[in-house]
Amino acid sequence: MALTFAMSALLAPAPARADGVDVMQAHLESGEEGVRLSAAYSFELNRGLEDALGRGIPMYFTTEVAISRPRWYWFDETTLRAAQTTRLSYNVLTRQYRISTGGLQQSYATLEDALSPIRRPPRWLVAPRGALKSGETYQVSLRMGLDVGQLPKPFQVNAMNNSDWRLSSDWKTFSFRMDGR
């Protein structure tokens, strides 16, 4: 009974609502290792998301990239799809926020400090060297948002029906010409 009450209190809709995620800047850079994505996002967590995080519910932010080559004679050729997930959690005992991306983890004292590497992530290798053809122009689509599919199962049901848990950007599309490196 107490668990049900605690979960319903945690899942109750918050009065404030997130406006979503804005992709402030995004571009690809080719280098020796391959093609890296450099991006910056703008978003705020609403009160409901902050409360859930403070109670130990981890948040997963996923960035998705799709690179395609336009063709005049047929559908565009999807060259590459990649996704990267960053886990944001709060440890009540140590009172620290933790960011985990891949095998890397880092702790932060405040939520604002912890959100900084999510808003301005390090450059990410999205295509290894040789995956994109030199001299070709590609269409790049990018989006980032809260991945409710990775939440604990009891929260997924509520998150699907509650607009407070919808924190995502629209697809941002831009062109990229692969240089001859």
C-alpha positions as CSV (number, residue, x, y, z in Angstrom):
1,M,0.0,0.0,0.0
2,A,2.8,2.4,0.9
3,L,4.7,1.6,-2.3
4,T,1.5,2.2,-4.4
5,F,1.0,5.6,-2.7
6,A,4.7,6.6,-3.1
7,M,4.6,5.6,-6.8
8,S,1.4,7.5,-7.5
9,A,2.7,10.5,-5.7
10,L,5.9,10.3,-7.8
11,L,3.9,9.8,-11.0
12,A,1.4,12.6,-10.3
13,P,1.5,15.3,-13.0
14,A,3.6,18.4,-12.2
15,P,2.2,21.8,-12.8
16,A,5.2,22.9,-14.9
17,R,5.8,21.5,-18.3
18,A,8.9,21.1,-20.3
19,D,9.0,22.9,-23.6
20,G,11.1,20.2,-25.3
21,V,14.6,20.0,-26.6
22,D,16.0,22.5,-29.1
23,V,18.9,21.6,-31.2
24,M,21.0,24.8,-31.0
25,Q,23.8,23.7,-33.3
26,A,24.9,20.6,-35.0
27,H,27.5,19.8,-37.6
28,L,29.8,16.9,-38.7
29,E,33.6,17.2,-38.8
30,S,35.8,14.7,-40.7
31,G,39.1,13.8,-39.2
32,E,41.7,11.0,-39.1
33,E,39.5,8.6,-37.1
34,G,36.3,9.3,-39.1
35,V,33.4,11.7,-38.8
36,R,32.4,13.2,-35.5
37,L,29.2,14.9,-34.5
38,S,29.4,18.2,-32.6
39,A,26.1,19.4,-31.2
40,A,24.5,21.6,-28.6
41,Y,21.0,21.3,-27.1
42,S,18.8,23.5,-25.0
43,F,16.3,22.1,-22.5
44,E,15.1,22.3,-18.9
45,L,13.8,19.5,-16.7
46,N,10.3,20.2,-15.4
47,R,9.4,19.7,-11.8
48,G,8.1,16.2,-12.2
49,L,11.3,15.0,-13.9
50,E,13.4,16.7,-11.2
51,D,11.4,15.0,-8.5
52,A,11.6,11.6,-10.1
53,L,15.4,12.0,-10.5
54,G,15.7,13.1,-6.9
55,R,13.9,10.0,-5.8
56,G,16.4,7.8,-7.6
57,I,14.8,7.2,-11.0
58,P,17.5,7.4,-13.7
59,M,16.9,9.4,-16.8
60,Y,18.2,8.2,-20.2
61,F,18.9,10.8,-22.9
62,T,19.4,9.3,-26.4
63,T,20.9,11.1,-29.4
64,E,20.0,9.5,-32.8
65,V,21.8,10.3,-36.0
66,A,20.8,9.1,-39.5
67,I,23.0,9.8,-42.5
68,S,21.6,9.2,-46.0
69,R,22.7,9.9,-49.5
70,P,20.1,11.5,-51.7
71,R,19.4,9.8,-55.1
72,W,17.4,11.3,-57.9
73,Y,16.3,8.0,-59.3
74,W,15.1,6.2,-56.2
75,F,14.6,6.6,-52.5
76,D,17.5,8.1,-50.5
77,E,20.1,5.5,-49.5
78,T,20.4,5.2,-45.8
79,T,24.2,5.1,-45.3
80,L,24.4,5.0,-41.5
81,R,22.3,5.1,-38.3
82,A,23.9,5.6,-34.9
83,A,22.6,6.2,-31.4
84,Q,24.2,7.2,-28.1
85,T,22.6,7.1,-24.7
86,T,23.6,9.1,-21.7
87,R,22.3,8.0,-18.2
88,L,21.7,10.7,-15.6
89,S,21.1,9.5,-12.1
90,Y,21.1,10.9,-8.5
91,N,22.6,9.1,-5.5
92,V,20.6,10.1,-2.4
93,L,23.4,8.9,0.0
94,T,26.2,10.8,-1.6
95,R,24.0,13.7,-2.8
96,Q,25.7,13.6,-6.2
97,Y,24.5,13.4,-9.8
98,R,26.2,10.9,-12.1
99,I,26.5,10.9,-15.8
100,S,27.3,7.6,-17.6
101,T,28.0,7.4,-21.3
102,G,29.3,4.1,-22.6
103,G,31.9,3.1,-20.1
104,L,32.7,6.6,-18.8
105,Q,31.2,7.9,-15.6
106,Q,31.5,11.3,-13.9
107,S,29.9,12.7,-10.7
108,Y,28.6,16.3,-10.2
109,A,27.5,18.2,-7.2
110,T,24.5,20.0,-8.8
111,L,21.9,19.1,-11.3
112,E,22.8,22.1,-13.5
113,D,26.5,20.9,-13.6
114,A,25.3,17.4,-14.5
115,L,23.0,18.6,-17.3
116,S,25.9,20.6,-18.9
117,P,27.6,17.6,-20.6
118,I,24.2,16.4,-21.8
119,R,23.4,19.9,-23.3
120,R,26.9,20.2,-24.8
121,P,28.2,16.6,-25.2
122,P,31.8,15.9,-26.3
123,R,32.3,15.2,-30.0
124,W,31.0,11.8,-30.9
125,L,32.5,9.5,-33.5
126,V,29.4,8.6,-35.6
127,A,31.1,7.1,-38.7
128,P,34.5,5.4,-38.8
129,R,37.0,6.3,-41.4
130,G,35.9,5.0,-44.8
131,A,32.2,4.7,-44.0
132,L,31.3,7.7,-46.0
133,K,32.5,8.2,-49.6
134,S,34.8,11.2,-50.3
135,G,33.3,13.9,-52.4
136,E,29.7,12.8,-51.7
137,T,27.0,15.1,-50.2
138,Y,25.0,13.5,-47.4
139,Q,21.7,14.4,-45.7
140,V,22.1,14.2,-41.9
141,S,19.2,14.0,-39.5
142,L,19.6,14.4,-35.7
143,R,17.4,14.3,-32.7
144,M,17.8,14.0,-28.9
145,G,15.4,13.3,-26.1
146,L,14.4,11.5,-23.0
147,D,14.2,7.8,-23.8
148,V,11.2,6.6,-21.7
149,G,11.7,3.0,-23.1
150,Q,14.7,2.6,-20.7
151,L,12.8,3.8,-17.6
152,P,11.8,1.1,-15.0
153,K,8.7,-0.7,-16.2
154,P,6.2,0.9,-13.7
155,F,7.2,4.4,-14.9
156,Q,7.1,3.5,-18.6
157,V,3.3,3.2,-18.5
158,N,2.8,6.6,-16.9
159,A,5.5,8.2,-19.1
160,M,3.7,7.1,-22.3
161,N,0.5,8.9,-21.1
162,N,1.9,11.9,-19.3
163,S,3.1,14.9,-21.3
164,D,5.5,15.9,-18.5
165,W,7.7,12.9,-19.5
166,R,7.9,13.9,-23.2
167,L,11.1,15.7,-23.6
168,S,12.4,15.4,-27.1
169,S,13.5,17.5,-30.1
170,D,12.2,17.4,-33.6
171,W,14.5,16.0,-36.3
172,K,17.0,18.6,-37.4
173,T,18.3,18.0,-40.9
174,F,21.3,19.5,-42.6
175,S,23.7,18.7,-45.4
176,F,27.3,17.4,-45.1
177,R,29.9,17.1,-47.8
178,M,32.6,14.5,-47.1
179,D,36.0,16.0,-47.9
180,G,38.9,14.0,-49.4
181,R,40.7,12.9,-46.2
